[in-house]
Amino acid sequence: MVFLPVSQQSLEEGAKILLNGGLVAFPTETVYGLGADAFNPQALAKVFEAKGRPYFDPLIVHIAAIETLETVAELSLLKEETRKKLFILAENLWPGPLSIILPKNEKIPHIATAGLSTAAIRFPDNDAAQKLISLSSGAVAAPSANPFGALSPTRAEHVRCGLGEKVDMILNGGPTRIGVESTVLDITNKNIKILRPGGTPKEAIESLIGFISGNEQLTVNEKQPQVSPGQLKSHYAPVAALFVLSREEIIQKTFNKDNAFLFFDNSTRDVWMNTQQPPSNVIVRVLSEKGCTLEAAAHLFETLHELDACGVSSVFAQLAPLDGLGEAINDRLIRGACIE
């Protein structure tokens, strides 16, 4: 495994690895991705093997130019009204943390899409990711670069600890900016809906194309191929047992040894500290001092990785308000929590 900072030379070397059927972990604005040539079924199989990912959970295909869209998606199968909405979304929200479900082009192997006739397509808002994709085949299929079901990586070091020698190259581009995965939007049906909340808020999408349905959280049939990644009940889990609580619940939660507390904002933490008066060595973290969901999302996985490194047995985490990226934060917390 080669671990290199992002540079023109390392990006060119990474592109060669992709074109030769290897795996490259690379930064995006959301989390680090584990990339393989989207047109190479043998390379795609390596992604599933490296992550321990079930084959019924599809990958997201990343592109670096709108012109590439027709090489990975069969746009002729979309209704005219749907195509108009697609290009409105692409013009305003790409590059960015939005993956759009579209009919797949026959060039994309079925292994990438869990055998389905649709594929999730994304244009990441990260210079290194765009250059790597452009220097390779123009399309890179990439889930998050972590063992399946574990915390997503927001730093190259997280990838190295989680996957190590299973990856041919890790490109270190520093911490990611958004910190949660992309929003996945299905526009292939009359009822346009979010399958996974993420880095693009629902409000931003609705301001462009009108009303859309929210995600059907925790109600998918896990025995069937998934239309979108990140829909399984148990996902994004830290090593420590994770318990999610409302603001009222976490304020009343008493301190116990080997527990950590993760608050959404400073005000809730301060109320808890005054109410419970825990010892000075209590492990407490806050996602956003002033309660900004954008800042909290950027810190979520990073903080959970840090708490795992502290060796705590349990983490009690406060749910976020539902505005902005709050829904995405809560989705990751709930899926990573202990199921009772």
QUIVEN-V881085 format. One record per backbone hydrogen bond with DSSP energy under -0.5 kcal/mol. CO is the residue of the C=O (numbers start at 0). NH is the residue of the N-H. E is the energy in kcal/mol with one decimal. If there is no record, write none. Layout:
co=CO nh=NH e=E
co=CO nh=NH e=E
This chain:
co=1 nh=3 e=-0.6
co=1 nh=169 e=-3.2
co=3 nh=171 e=-3.4
co=6 nh=10 e=-2.6
co=7 nh=11 e=-2.0
co=8 nh=12 e=-2.4
co=9 nh=13 e=-2.6
co=10 nh=14 e=-2.4
co=11 nh=15 e=-1.8
co=12 nh=16 e=-1.9
co=13 nh=17 e=-2.3
co=14 nh=18 e=-2.5
co=15 nh=19 e=-1.5
co=16 nh=21 e=-3.2
co=17 nh=20 e=-1.7
co=22 nh=167 e=-1.0
co=22 nh=168 e=-1.3
co=23 nh=34 e=-3.1
co=24 nh=170 e=-2.9
co=25 nh=32 e=-2.8
co=28 nh=177 e=-3.6
co=28 nh=178 e=-0.7
co=29 nh=178 e=-1.2
co=31 nh=144 e=-2.4
co=32 nh=25 e=-2.2
co=32 nh=34 e=-0.8
co=33 nh=142 e=-0.7
co=34 nh=23 e=-1.9
co=35 nh=140 e=-2.3
co=36 nh=39 e=-1.8
co=37 nh=108 e=-0.7
co=38 nh=40 e=-0.7
co=39 nh=43 e=-2.2
co=40 nh=44 e=-2.0
co=41 nh=45 e=-1.2
co=42 nh=46 e=-1.1
co=43 nh=47 e=-1.4
co=44 nh=48 e=-2.1
co=45 nh=49 e=-2.9
co=46 nh=50 e=-2.1
co=47 nh=51 e=-1.5
co=47 nh=52 e=-2.1
co=50 nh=147 e=-3.1
co=53 nh=56 e=-1.7
co=55 nh=57 e=-0.7
co=55 nh=225 e=-2.9
co=58 nh=119 e=-0.7
co=59 nh=61 e=-0.6
co=59 nh=141 e=-2.7
co=60 nh=121 e=-2.6
co=61 nh=139 e=-2.4
co=62 nh=123 e=-0.5
co=64 nh=67 e=-1.6
co=65 nh=68 e=-1.7
co=66 nh=69 e=-0.6
co=67 nh=70 e=-2.2
co=67 nh=71 e=-0.7
co=68 nh=71 e=-1.2
co=68 nh=72 e=-2.0
co=71 nh=104 e=-2.3
co=72 nh=74 e=-1.1
co=73 nh=76 e=-1.6
co=74 nh=77 e=-1.7
co=78 nh=82 e=-2.6
co=79 nh=83 e=-2.1
co=80 nh=84 e=-1.9
co=81 nh=85 e=-2.5
co=82 nh=86 e=-2.3
co=83 nh=87 e=-1.8
co=84 nh=88 e=-2.5
co=85 nh=89 e=-2.8
co=86 nh=90 e=-2.2
co=87 nh=91 e=-1.6
co=88 nh=92 e=-3.2
co=89 nh=93 e=-1.2
co=95 nh=97 e=-2.0
co=96 nh=182 e=-2.4
co=96 nh=199 e=-0.7
co=97 nh=122 e=-0.5
co=98 nh=184 e=-3.1
co=99 nh=120 e=-2.2
co=100 nh=186 e=-1.0
co=101 nh=118 e=-2.9
co=102 nh=73 e=-2.7
co=104 nh=107 e=-1.9
co=106 nh=108 e=-0.6
co=108 nh=111 e=-1.3
co=109 nh=112 e=-1.1
co=109 nh=114 e=-2.6
co=110 nh=113 e=-0.7
co=111 nh=58 e=-2.9
co=112 nh=115 e=-2.0
co=116 nh=103 e=-2.6
co=118 nh=101 e=-2.7
co=118 nh=120 e=-0.5
co=119 nh=60 e=-3.0
co=120 nh=99 e=-2.7
co=121 nh=62 e=-2.8
co=121 nh=123 e=-0.5
co=122 nh=94 e=-0.7
co=122 nh=95 e=-2.4
co=123 nh=125 e=-1.0
co=125 nh=129 e=-2.6
co=126 nh=130 e=-2.6
co=127 nh=131 e=-2.5
co=128 nh=132 e=-2.4
co=129 nh=133 e=-2.5
co=130 nh=134 e=-2.4
co=131 nh=135 e=-1.0
co=132 nh=135 e=-0.6
co=132 nh=137 e=-1.6
co=137 nh=63 e=-0.6
co=138 nh=37 e=-2.1
co=139 nh=61 e=-3.2
co=140 nh=35 e=-1.6
co=142 nh=33 e=-2.8
co=143 nh=145 e=-1.8
co=146 nh=149 e=-2.1
co=148 nh=236 e=-3.1
co=152 nh=31 e=-2.6
co=153 nh=175 e=-2.0
co=154 nh=157 e=-0.6
co=154 nh=158 e=-1.2
co=155 nh=159 e=-2.2
co=156 nh=160 e=-2.3
co=157 nh=161 e=-2.0
co=158 nh=162 e=-3.2
co=158 nh=163 e=-1.2
co=162 nh=165 e=-2.2
co=163 nh=166 e=-1.5
co=167 nh=1 e=-1.9
co=168 nh=24 e=-2.9
co=169 nh=3 e=-2.4
co=169 nh=171 e=-0.6
co=170 nh=172 e=-0.9
co=171 nh=5 e=-2.0
co=180 nh=198 e=-1.6
co=182 nh=98 e=-3.7
co=182 nh=184 e=-0.6
co=183 nh=194 e=-2.7
co=183 nh=195 e=-1.3
co=184 nh=100 e=-3.0
co=184 nh=186 e=-0.7
co=185 nh=192 e=-1.7
co=189 nh=191 e=-1.3
co=191 nh=212 e=-2.5
co=192 nh=185 e=-3.0
co=192 nh=194 e=-0.5
co=195 nh=183 e=-2.5
co=198 nh=200 e=-0.6
co=199 nh=197 e=-0.5
co=200 nh=203 e=-0.6
co=200 nh=204 e=-1.2
co=201 nh=205 e=-2.6
co=202 nh=206 e=-1.7
co=204 nh=207 e=-1.5
co=204 nh=208 e=-2.1
co=205 nh=209 e=-1.9
co=212 nh=193 e=-2.6
co=214 nh=216 e=-1.5
co=215 nh=218 e=-1.6
co=219 nh=221 e=-0.8
co=220 nh=223 e=-1.4
co=225 nh=57 e=-0.6
co=232 nh=234 e=-0.6
co=236 nh=150 e=-0.9
co=240 nh=314 e=-3.1
co=241 nh=337 e=-2.8
co=242 nh=316 e=-3.1
co=244 nh=318 e=-2.6
co=245 nh=249 e=-2.6
co=246 nh=250 e=-1.7
co=247 nh=251 e=-1.0
co=249 nh=252 e=-0.8
co=255 nh=258 e=-1.5
co=257 nh=312 e=-2.2
co=257 nh=313 e=-1.4
co=258 nh=282 e=-0.7
co=259 nh=315 e=-2.7
co=260 nh=262 e=-0.6
co=260 nh=284 e=-2.6
co=261 nh=317 e=-2.6
co=262 nh=286 e=-2.6
co=263 nh=287 e=-1.6
co=264 nh=268 e=-1.6
co=265 nh=269 e=-2.8
co=266 nh=270 e=-2.0
co=267 nh=271 e=-2.4
co=268 nh=272 e=-2.8
co=269 nh=273 e=-2.2
co=270 nh=274 e=-2.1
co=271 nh=275 e=-3.3
co=271 nh=276 e=-0.5
co=272 nh=276 e=-1.9
co=278 nh=281 e=-1.6
co=281 nh=283 e=-0.8
co=282 nh=260 e=-2.4
co=284 nh=262 e=-3.0
co=287 nh=290 e=-0.9
co=288 nh=265 e=-1.6
co=290 nh=292 e=-0.6
co=291 nh=295 e=-2.5
co=292 nh=296 e=-2.4
co=293 nh=297 e=-1.6
co=294 nh=298 e=-1.1
co=295 nh=299 e=-1.1
co=296 nh=299 e=-0.6
co=296 nh=300 e=-0.5
co=298 nh=302 e=-2.7
co=299 nh=303 e=-2.1
co=300 nh=304 e=-2.6
co=301 nh=305 e=-1.9
co=302 nh=306 e=-2.5
co=303 nh=307 e=-2.1
co=304 nh=308 e=-1.9
co=305 nh=309 e=-1.0
co=306 nh=310 e=-0.5
co=306 nh=311 e=-1.1
co=307 nh=310 e=-1.3
co=312 nh=240 e=-2.4
co=313 nh=259 e=-2.1
co=314 nh=242 e=-2.9
co=314 nh=316 e=-0.6
co=315 nh=261 e=-3.0
co=316 nh=244 e=-3.0
co=322 nh=325 e=-2.4
co=324 nh=328 e=-2.2
co=325 nh=329 e=-2.6
co=326 nh=330 e=-2.2
co=327 nh=331 e=-2.1
co=328 nh=332 e=-2.3
co=329 nh=333 e=-2.9
co=330 nh=334 e=-2.2
co=331 nh=335 e=-1.6
co=332 nh=336 e=-0.7
co=333 nh=336 e=-0.7
co=334 nh=234 e=-2.6
co=337 nh=339 e=-0.6
